[in-house]
Amino acid sequence: MPSLRSQQWILWSIFFVTLPLRMYTNWLAFGAIIVGLFKRHGLPKFNKEYVQKIIFDENLQMLPYLGVVAMAGSANFILYMPVIIHGYLEISPLFKDILSRKPNAPIISMATLKDYIEKGVAHKPQLIELKSDIEIYIGLYLIAVWFVGWSSLITILMYWQIMRVRYMMSAHSQAAFRRID
């Protein structure tokens, strides 16, 4: 199986570039997340051991979230924040690896981008915590904007069902709920 590292950073990079224009961003993020899942665990196998490995993977847990974002529509940019942070967390180590092999790699060797790549790797626990907090705030946001008409009831219900599952499977989500409480 070919290395999926390059496909993943290409998909995430295109996602970040096209995000302001909302050009196929959901499909690009979906592809990058699937590639990340295959990169970590290999091609799908239909057995218990494989499912037990991938069930707690953050990439797999982001897929239903991405479905709710796609259903809610691209008008709510705030819904993309956990996906953006997840992509940043996925792409930073990949770019750092590229920079360690090729210090003068085009574009990513610029001082500004190199600094952001280093920060993404160095502050990974804080960014995961931020992502978990933002996921809860987005749930509250969806409830608030429902009264204005920017959200639908089915989107809110599906979002909170996903958050219930994430609460059961992710220690970071549990900590975020405790901080809100």
Secondary structure, 3 states (H helix, E strand, C coil): CCCCHHHHHHHHHHHHHHHHHCCCHHHHHHHHHHHHHHHHHCCCCCCHHHHHHHCCCHHHHHHHHHHHHHHHCCCCHHHHHHHHHHHHHHHHHHHHHHHHHCCCCCCCCCHHHHHHHHHHHHCHHHHHHHHHHHHHHHHHHHHHHHCCCCCCHHHHHHHHHHHHHHHHHCHHHHHHHHHHC
